[in-house]
Amino acid sequence: MDNANRRVSKKLGAIQIDNAVIERIVEIHSAMNSFLRFGSHALTLEQRDRETPV
């Protein structure tokens, strides 16, 4: 096991996680972050539209 994997294992309480699993977790986290940013932006625009007189 190389040093990077050993550090990850220590941080996770000696649970060994395959790099592919870690990469997938990072991808999912990134997608969720993008989704939340888009949702927040959409809500801001919707609120602005409601406050703007026609």
Secondary structure as the mmCIF struct_conf table of DSSP 4:
data_model
#
loop_
_struct_conf.conf_type_id
_struct_conf.id
_struct_conf.beg_label_comp_id
_struct_conf.beg_label_asym_id
_struct_conf.beg_label_seq_id
_struct_conf.end_label_comp_id
_struct_conf.end_label_asym_id
_struct_conf.end_label_seq_id
HELX_RH_AL_P HELX_RH_AL_P1 ASN A 3 LYS A 11
TURN_TY1_P TURN_TY1_P1 LEU A 12 GLY A 13
BEND BEND1 ALA A 14 ALA A 14
HELX_RH_AL_P HELX_RH_AL_P2 ASN A 19 GLU A 51
BEND BEND2 THR A 52 THR A 52
#
